[in-house]
Amino acid sequence: MRKAAIVLVILAILALGSDLVLGSVAEARLAEVAQNRLGLTHRPTVDLEGFPFFLYAVRRRFPAASLEVRDIRARGLTVDRFTLELRDVRLDSMAALTGGEGTITASRGRGTVEVTQESLGAYLERVGVPFRIEFVGSSRVRVSGTATALGKDVEASAEGELAVTEGSLEFRPERIQVGDGTRVPPSALAFRVDLPEVVPRLAYDGITVEGGRAILAFRIRGAVVPL
C-alpha cells in the first residue's frame, strides 16, 4: 500500500512537471510569435493562466492571460513599458500555441502604458504642443514655454494636473508664473492632445505620475489579437 502511494506521488509530480513544461513552452512560443509579428525589439513576457494547462490548451480557452512589452513605439509615442491583462481568453486554433497563424480574443481586459518625462515631451512636440513638461508627482506636472499676452510673447510656467478625458491627455494649469509680472490667463499654457491607440479598442481612463514616469491606465473590451 505504501509503495502504491509512493508511485502515485511520483506520477503526480511527473504529470505536474510535464504540465508546467508544456505551459512554459507554449508561452515562450507565443512570445516569440508576438515579437516577430508585431516587430518588437524585445521579446515580450506572456503568461497563460489555467491549471492543468493541458486541459485548457485542448479547449483553447483560458481564464486569463497577461502580456508585458518593453520599449515599443506607438504612433510617435515611445512606450517604456506596456502591460495587458485579459480575461476569458479564447484561441481560434491550436496554431496560436504552436507558432502558426491564429487569433486570440478576450471578453475584456485592463492595462497600463508607462512613459518617461522625455518620451511624453517628445510626443507633445511631435503633435504640435510647444511647451516643455516636467513631472512633479501625483498626476501633477510643471509646464513652461512661450505664452502670448496682450500681444506680447513672454516666458511663463504653470503647475497643474494631467488628466485623461475621452481618450485625450489634458493639462489643466492652476496658475501662471511670469518673471516680469505680466498677467497671463491660465488657458495660455493649457493643452489637450489625442493619445495613440497602442492596441485596437483601447480606451484610456486614468493617469498617475510617479517616479519620473506617467502611467496611463486603460480598459479594453472585445480584444482581438492576430498572431
C-alpha positions in Angstrom: 0.0 0.0 0.0 2.8 2.3 0.9 4.6 1.6 -2.3 1.5 2.3 -4.3 1.1 5.6 -2.6 4.7 6.5 -3.4 4.2 5.5 -7.1 1.1 7.7 -7.2 3.0 10.7 -5.7 5.8 10.2 -8.2 3.4 10.0 -11.1 1.6 13.2 -9.9 4.9 15.0 -9.7 5.9 13.9 -13.2 2.5 15.0 -14.5 2.8 18.3 -12.8 6.3 18.8 -14.2 5.2 17.9 -17.7 2.2 20.3 -17.5 4.4 23.1 -16.3 7.0 22.4 -19.1 4.2 22.4 -21.7 2.8 25.7 -20.4 6.3 27.3 -20.4 7.0 26.1 -24.0 3.6 27.4 -25.2 4.2 30.8 -23.5 7.7 31.1 -24.9 6.4 30.3 -28.4 3.6 32.8 -28.1 6.1 35.5 -27.0 8.4 34.7 -30.0 5.5 34.9 -32.4 4.2 38.2 -30.9 7.7 39.7 -31.2 8.1 38.7 -34.9 4.5 39.6 -36.0 4.5 42.9 -34.1 8.0 43.9 -35.0 9.1 44.3 -31.4 12.7 45.0 -30.4 12.5 43.0 -27.2 10.8 39.6 -26.5 7.6 40.2 -24.6 6.6 38.2 -21.5 3.5 36.1 -21.9 1.6 34.3 -19.2 -1.4 32.0 -19.7 -3.3 31.2 -16.6 -5.0 27.8 -16.1 -4.2 24.5 -14.4 -3.9 21.9 -15.6 -2.5 23.7 -18.6 -3.1 20.8 -21.0 -6.8 20.7 -20.5 -7.2 24.4 -21.0 -5.0 24.2 -24.1 -7.1 21.4 -25.6 -10.2 23.5 -25.0 -8.4 26.6 -26.4 -9.8 28.7 -23.6 -8.0 30.2 -20.6 -9.4 32.1 -17.6 -6.8 34.9 -18.1 -3.6 35.9 -19.9 -1.1 38.7 -19.5 1.4 40.4 -21.7 4.2 42.7 -20.9 6.3 44.5 -23.5 9.3 46.9 -23.1 10.4 49.7 -25.4 7.8 50.0 -28.1 6.8 52.9 -30.3 3.1 53.6 -30.9 2.4 56.4 -33.5 5.2 58.6 -32.3 5.0 57.8 -28.6 7.8 55.8 -27.1 6.4 53.5 -24.5 8.8 52.3 -21.8 6.5 49.5 -20.6 3.2 48.2 -21.8 1.1 45.7 -19.7 -2.1 44.0 -20.7 -4.2 41.6 -18.6 -7.0 39.8 -20.4 -10.0 37.8 -19.0 -11.9 34.9 -20.6 -9.3 34.3 -23.3 -10.1 32.2 -26.4 -7.8 30.9 -29.2 -9.3 30.2 -32.6 -7.0 27.3 -33.2 -4.1 25.4 -31.6 -1.9 27.1 -34.2 -1.6 30.1 -31.9 0.1 27.9 -29.3 2.4 26.2 -31.7 3.7 29.2 -33.7 1.3 29.2 -36.7 -1.1 31.9 -37.6 -4.1 32.4 -35.3 -6.2 34.8 -33.3 -6.6 35.4 -29.6 -9.8 37.0 -28.4 -10.8 38.1 -24.9 -14.1 39.5 -23.4 -12.3 42.3 -21.5 -9.0 43.5 -20.2 -7.1 46.2 -18.5 -3.6 47.5 -18.7 -1.1 50.3 -18.5 1.1 52.4 -20.8 4.2 53.8 -19.0 6.1 56.7 -20.5 9.0 58.8 -19.3 9.0 62.5 -19.0 11.3 62.8 -22.0 9.1 60.5 -24.1 6.0 62.3 -23.3 7.7 65.7 -24.0 8.9 64.4 -27.4 5.4 63.2 -28.3 3.8 66.5 -27.3 6.4 68.3 -29.5 5.6 66.0 -32.4 1.8 66.7 -32.2 2.4 70.5 -32.0 2.4 71.3 -28.3 5.2 73.9 -28.0 5.8 73.5 -24.2 8.3 71.8 -22.0 6.9 69.4 -19.4 8.3 68.3 -16.1 6.8 65.6 -13.8 6.2 66.8 -10.3 4.3 63.8 -8.9 0.8 62.5 -8.0 -0.6 63.4 -11.5 0.9 66.9 -11.3 3.3 68.4 -13.8 5.0 71.7 -14.5 4.7 73.1 -18.0 6.8 76.0 -19.3 7.1 77.8 -22.6 6.3 80.9 -24.5 2.8 82.3 -24.0 1.1 85.3 -25.6 -0.5 88.0 -23.5 -1.6 91.5 -24.6 0.1 90.9 -28.0 3.4 90.2 -26.3 5.3 86.9 -26.1 6.5 86.1 -22.6 8.2 83.1 -20.9 5.8 81.5 -18.5 5.3 78.3 -16.4 2.5 76.7 -14.6 1.8 73.7 -12.4 -1.4 71.6 -12.7 -2.8 68.2 -13.2 -2.7 65.9 -16.1 -6.0 64.2 -16.8 -7.3 61.7 -19.3 -10.6 62.8 -20.9 -12.3 60.8 -23.6 -9.0 59.3 -24.9 -7.2 62.6 -24.8 -4.4 63.9 -22.5 -5.4 67.2 -20.9 -3.3 69.7 -18.9 -5.2 71.9 -16.5 -2.9 74.8 -15.2 -3.8 76.3 -11.9 -1.8 79.5 -12.0 0.7 81.0 -14.4 4.1 82.3 -13.3 5.7 85.0 -15.3 9.0 86.7 -14.5 8.1 90.3 -15.4 4.7 90.2 -13.7 2.7 90.2 -16.9 -0.8 88.9 -16.4 -1.3 85.7 -18.4 -4.5 83.7 -18.4 -4.1 80.0 -17.3 -5.5 78.9 -20.7 -2.3 80.2 -22.4 -0.5 77.0 -21.2 -3.4 74.6 -21.3 -3.4 71.9 -23.9 -5.3 68.8 -24.9 -3.9 66.1 -27.3 -5.1 62.7 -28.5 -3.3 59.7 -27.1 -2.3 57.0 -29.6 -4.2 53.7 -29.6 -1.4 51.2 -28.8 -3.8 48.2 -29.3 -7.2 48.2 -31.0 -10.3 49.1 -29.0 -8.2 50.6 -26.2 -9.9 53.3 -24.0 -7.7 55.3 -21.7 -9.4 56.1 -18.3 -6.8 57.4 -15.9 -3.2 58.7 -15.3 -0.8 58.9 -12.4 2.6 60.5 -12.3 5.2 58.9 -10.1 9.0 58.3 -10.1 9.6 60.2 -13.2 7.0 58.3 -15.2 3.5 58.8 -16.3 1.3 55.7 -16.0 -1.7 55.7 -18.3 -4.4 53.2 -17.4 -6.7 51.8 -20.0 -9.5 49.3 -20.4 -10.3 47.2 -23.4 -13.4 45.2 -24.4 -13.7 42.5 -27.1 -9.9 42.4 -27.6 -8.8 40.7 -30.8 -5.0 39.9 -31.2 -3.9 38.4 -34.5 -0.8 36.2 -34.4 
